[in-house]
Amino acid sequence: MQDFSNITTYGCIVAGVGPAGMGFLFNALKNGQLPEMARSGLLILDAGGTPAGGRPGAGRLGEYRITANSVGDVFLDCLRDPVLAEFFAPLEGDSRLEAIREKAFSAPSLEKVGALLEAASALVLDYIATLPGAELWYGTSLDALQRVNDSNIITLSHVPEYATRPLRLRTRNLVLNLGGYQSPDYLVENLSRQGLAPSSRARIYSGDELLRMPEGLLRSQLLPRLRRGGRITVIGGSHSAFSMLDVLSTALSNTRVNEITLLHRSPIRLFFENADEALAAGYTYDPERDVCPISGRINRSGGLRYRALAIGQEILATGRLQDCAMDIRLIQTGPGPAQRLLEASEVLADSPIVIQCNGYQPILPRMMDAERRPMALSEVKGGLDSNANGNPRTLEGERLKGLYLFGLGAGLAVNPTLGSETAFDGRIYGVWQFHHHASLHALSTIMERIAEPEKRYTAQTQRQEGTASKDVADGNSITATLTALGDTLREPGLAM
């Protein structure tokens, strides 16, 4: 058996403080649980926070050159809880807050959202740094994770100025949200399951990376690959795919590119606040599968919103984007006539550029079990096979208690108490979700696990004194309170 007695132990480690990690800390602050968590030993890790690594709080959100698919008020709602008022008071009059507040009911750029989240997160992290037992380590990456029983043994690396910090730590509660990435192998596998494949000369680009590029750099990346002819094919059918079409049509206008093809497996779904809006737009939907039973919204979880909605409506109606004189060809590769797959195959054969806009996988450290054998996590459509806590499952079926992932690439299943359309079978992401519902169950469980040693001592003492065991508190009040809070939360800001 391995000896971990010489490894520093923390009650909770939060690795990654982008929107998901900060959402967890915001919830702990709102519920008054940060001091207790700090007393147990709270360590916050992030690779940023250095001159070279940027500031924590928004992850890469502020780098995207597109608009959000939620109105500004959704992001303001993340900060307006009365309990947080004193922490965010310094933001009053700040240009980053006012930029969102002035147009609260239109969709802001993600650059503005990212700037606001960075500013708000800095205030909360500065407060956490004052709590006894809390530490913030910036310039630190989590390289490996070993599971021993229900504990997490992590191996770290640090930027040179922090090289004296420990390299191995232990915790029973690891909140792990390091962001997401797009894997070309994942795209190729998905295409293969449909009997499709990119051409041998195709280069697969990550839409995530292209959406962060200035127009000039985007053109210099793509146009040289079209010197011998061929087309650009975008794969995906959600917000990022239509944002990609928007960016490409503008950046590549007045070039040799006059048509882009979009391959999408499922029907393109549009979001509407209610049936009247959908009717006015001439949109046909399934009243059983496409309507959220709680809010009455059409395609609440899976529909295009705001700028992406406008782009989608124009393309569906005309097959082109008039402002850029760009034709957009849509081909659905999901269940339907065989002719669709033949058309898609012909398009891919003629595409030296394929752009992946169909989902993320979580950035994970090297993972291993107690015997140091490699360990992989089970996946479902849109993310990891995790429960309400964000506890993932291994390929062998083991649920990893004490490990919590709910950020980009991992996600959580739809919560029926918050509502969603039946047709949506993916995972839920989004800043509003991260700052509200996504981490509530994880927070409840972590507080219970932190209190367990004290509870065991209390139970033993009472038995020795002849006190009935039924008087021992069961610790469920936290769960009940947070569940009730989650049931009352309003509309999530989905995706980006």
N, C-alpha and C positions, 0 to 999 in steps of 0.2 A: 504494500500500500504506500502511496506517495505521501510524503510529509510536507504539509503546507503550513506548518506552525510558524515558519520564519517569513511568511508572506503577509504584508500589510493588508488588513481586512477593513472594508467599508460596509456600512449598512445598505447604501444604495450608490450606484455609479450611473451617471447619465452621460452616455457617449454620443456626441453629436448634438449641437444646439442650434439647428436650423429651426424651421417652423414647427416640426413635430416635437423635437426635444424641448423647445421653449414652451410649447403648449402644455407639456407635462408640468414644467416648472410654474407656469402661470396658474394652472389649476391647483397645484400644491400651495401656492401663495394665497389664492382666493379662499381656500378652505382652511387656512391657518395651520397647515401641516408642515411648512418648511422648517420652523425651529426644531420640532421633534425629529424630523428627518435628518437635520444637521447634527443633532446630538448623537444620533446613531452612527455618524460618519457619512457625510455626503460629498462625493467627488464629482465634479463636472469636467468632462474632457472635450476638447474640440481641436481640430487640426488648424483652425483659423486663429484669430485673435492676435496675430503677429503682423508686422508691417508687410510681410510677403504673403500672408495667408488671408488677409481681410478680417472683417469683424463678424462675430457670430450673430445669430438672430434671424437671418433670412435665408441662410444657405446660399443657393445659386439663384434664388427666385428673382432678385433684382437685376440679373444679367439678361433675362429674356427680353427681346425687343418686340413684345406683343402686349395686347391688352389682357386683363384678367377676364375670367368668365363669371365674375361676381361683381356687383356694384360696390362702390367704395364704402357704403354703410356696413357691409358685411365685415370688412376689415376693421372699421371703427368699433364694431360690436365686440371684437376681440379685446378691446382696451377699455370699454366703458363701464365695466363692472364697478359698482360703488366701492367695493373693498380695495380696488386698485387705484382709486382716485388720487390718493396721496403720493403714490409711487410715480404716477404719470403726470402729476401737476407741472413738473418742469417742461413738459412738451407743449403747454398752452402757448400759443403764439409762434411755435416752431414752424418753419416753412414746410417741413416734411409732413406734419399733421394737417396743416391748413390746405396743402395741395390736394389731400384726399377729401377733407371736410367740405371744401368749396363746391365739389361736384359729387356729393355723397351718393346720388342715385343714378350715376352713370358709371360705366366700367373704367377704372383707372388703368394706366400702364403698370405692368409688373415692376418696372424700374421704380416707380413712386411707392408701390406697396412695399418693395424690399427696403427702401430707405426708411420708411416709417417703422417697419418691424425691427430693423437694426437699432434705431433710436430707442424704441420702447424696451427692447431686450437688454440694451446696455444698462438702463436704469434698474431693471430687475436683477441682473447679474451683479451689479455693484452692491445692491442690498444683500444678496445672498453671501457675498464675500465677507460681510460683516458678522455673519452668524457663527457662533462658536461651533466648531466641528465641520464647517463647510470649507471646501477648497475648490479653486478653479484652476485647471491646468490647460493653458492654451499651447498651441504648437505641438500638440500630442496626438499621435495616431494609434488606433487600436489595430494591431497586426494579427493577433491570434486569440482564439477563445477555446478553452478546454472546459468541458462539462464534467464535474465530479459530483455525483449524486445530484442535488438540486442547487449546487453552487457553481459560480462562474470564475474560472481562473483566466485572467487576461494578460496578454503580453503586449507591451507598448513600445513605441519608439518616439523620440522627442527631437525637436529641432536643437541645434548645437547649444544654444544658450540655456537650455533646460536639461542638459545631458546628465546632470547629477540626480535627477528624479528616479524613483524606483522603476524597474522595467516589468515587474510582475505584481499583480494585485489580485485580491479575492473579494467577491461579493455574492450575497445570495440574491441580489436584485440588480439586474443590469438592464437599463433602458437604452436600447441600441437602435438609433436611427441616424445612419450615416449618409442618407441620400439614396438616389437610384441611378441606374445607368441603362442604356439600351444595348443589348447584345445582338450582333449580326447573326450569330448561331441560332439565337432564339427565333429570329425572323425566318431564317432558312428552314428551320424545323416546322414552323407554322405553315409556311408555303408548301413544304413537302407533304404535309398531311392533307393538303387539298389537291395534290398532284401537280404542283407548280414549282418552278425554280427560277432564280435569276440566271441570266446568261453568263457564260464563262468570262466575258469581258466586263461585266458589271462591277461597279464599286458601290458598296452599301454604305450610305452616310447615315449618321445618327441625326434625326430631326432635332433632338434635344440640343446638339451642338450647333446645328445650322441656325436655330432660332435665336442664338446668342451672338451671331456674327453681324458686323456692319454690312451694309449692302455691297460695298466695294469688295470686301473680302469674300463674300458669298459668291459674287460673280467670278472672281479669280479662282475660286475652288471648283466651280461647276463648268464654266464655259469651255475650258481646254479639253474636257472629256467629250465634248460634242463636236469636235473638229471633223471627225469622220462621220458625222450624222448620228441619228438615233434620237431617243426621246428621254424625258425625265418621268419617272414613275414614283408617286408617293403612295405608301401603303399605310392604311389606317382610316378610321371613320369618325373620330371624335374631335374634341376641341383642338388638340395639337396638330392634327392633320389639316384641318381647315385654316388654322393659323399659318401653317406652313404654306398652303396654297396662296394665302394672302401675301405673305412675305415674298415668295418666289415670283408671283405675278408682277409685283412692283419692282423688285430688284432686277428682273430679267426682261422688263419691257424695253422695246426698241433694240432687242438683240435678235439673234437667229431663232430664239425659242418663241414659238407662237401657240404651243399646245402643251399641256401637262395632263397626265393620266393619273387618276386616283383609283386604286384598287381597295375595296372595302368588303369585308366578309358579311357584316350584318347591314340591314337597311339603315340609311342615314336618318337619325332621329332629331327632331327639333323640340326645343323647350318652349312651353307657353305657360303663363301664370294660371290660366283657366281655360275651360272649353270655349268660352266666347272669343277669346283671343285666337285660339286655334281655328275656329270657324271663320273669323274675319280674315285670317291669312290663307284660307282655303286648304288648310292642312288636314289630312285624313289620318286618324289614329284609332287604335283599338281601345275602346272604353274599358275593357276588362284588364288588359295587360299594360297599357301605357299611362294609366292615371294613378297618381299616388292617392291612396284611400284616405290619408290624413289631411293633406293640404289641398287636394284637388288639382294639383299642378300636372301638366302633361310632360312626360319624360323628365321628371324631376332630377333623376340621377344621371341619366345617360344622354340627355338632349343637348344640342348646341345652344349656346347662349351669347347674347350681346354681339360683339363684332363677328365671332365665328358663326352665329346664327344668321346675321345679315349676309355673310359670304355664302353660307350654305343655301339660303333661300334663293339668292341670285343664280347660283350655279344650277340648282335643281330646276329653276324656271326657264333659264335661257341657255344653259350649257357653256357659259362664258362669263368672264368678268369684264364688263364694258369699259370701266375706267382704264384698264391696262390693255384692252384689246387682246385678251388671252382666252383661248378656248380651253375648257376643262372637261375632260372625258371621264365619266364615272362608270366603273364596272364593278358590279357586286359579284363576289366569288363564292358567297355562301350558297345554301340550298336554292336550287332553281334550275333553269334550263342549262343543258350541257354546253350550249353555245357560249355562255358567259365564260366558262373556264377556257374554252378554246381562244376566245378573244384576249383573256388575261394572259394566256401563255404566249400568244403572238406579241403582245405588248412587252412582256418581260424579255423576250428574245431580242427585241429592238431597243432595249434600255441599258445604255452604259452607266446610267445614274439611277439608283434605287434609293429612296429616302424612307427610313424607318420611322413611322409615327404611330406605332401600335403597342405602346405600353413600356413599362419599366420593370427591371428586376432590382432587388435591394443590393446596395453595396455592403458586403459582408467581410469580416475578417476570415482568415483561415480557421476552420472549425474542426474540432476533434473531440472524441469521447474520452473517458477516464483512462483508457489504455492507449491514448494518443493515436487512435485510428481515425482517418478522415470521416467527417460527419456532414451530411447534406440535409437540407430542409425541403420538406414537401411543398409543392406549389399547386395553386389552383388558378383559374382564370383571373388574370389581373393582379396576382400577388401571391402571398404565402398562405398556406393552410393553417391559419391561426384562429384562436378562440377570441372571445370578447376582451380578454386581458391583453391580447396581442402575443400570447404564448404560442410559438410555432410548433410544428410537429416534424419529427425526423422522417426520413423515407421508410424507416422501420416501424413507424407509428407511435413513437414515444413523444408525449407532450412535454416540452421543456419549460417546467415551472421555474419562475425566477428570471426568465429571459423575456423581454417585452419589445416587440417590434410593431409599429403601426404607421410608420412614415412612408415616404415615396418608395415604391417598389414592393412594399409589404402590404400596407393597407389593412382594412378591416371589412368583414362582411357587413352587409346592410343590416341595420337594427330596425326591426319591425315597429318598435315603439316610436321611432323618429319618422318613419314613413319612407316609401320609395315605390316606384312602379314595379310590378311583377316581372316585366320584361327585362329588367336590369339584373344581370347575373355576374357583374364584375365586383371589384373591391372599391371601397370608398376612400377618397383622398381629399385634401383641401385644407387651406389655412384655417377656415372656420372650424372644420372638424378637428383639426389638430389642437386648436386652442380651446375647444369645448369638450365634445363627447369622446374623441378617440382615446384619450388617456385616462378617463375617469375610472374605468374598471381596473386598469393597471395600478393607478394610484391607490385605490382601495385595498387591493391585494398586497401591495408593497407595505402599506402602513400596518396591516395585520401581521405580515411576516416579520417586520421590524420589531413588533411588540411580542412576538412569540416567546422569546427567552424569558421575558418578564412574566408572561402569563403562566409558563410552566413552573416558575419559581413560586408564584402565588398559589397555584393549585397544590403543589407539594406541601407548602406551609400550612394551608387550610386542612389538608388531610391529617397532618401531624397533630393539629389542634382539635381534630374531630369535627371540623366544619363540613357540612354537607357539600358535596361537589357541585350540586345544582346551583350553588351561590356563586360559582366562578363565572365571570362574564364571558360570553361567547364571542365577543368582538365583532358582532355582525352589524352594529349600529352604523359604522362608517359606510359599509356596503349599501345599506338601506337608504341612507341619506344621499349618497352619490347617485344611486339608481333613480331616486325620485327627482333629483336635479336633472339628470340626463333626459328623463321623460318630459320635462317641461321646456327643453331647449328648442329654439326655433330653427329656421331654415339654414342648412349648411351651405358654405361657399365651396362648391365642389371643384375638383381638379386644381388648376392654377388660378 
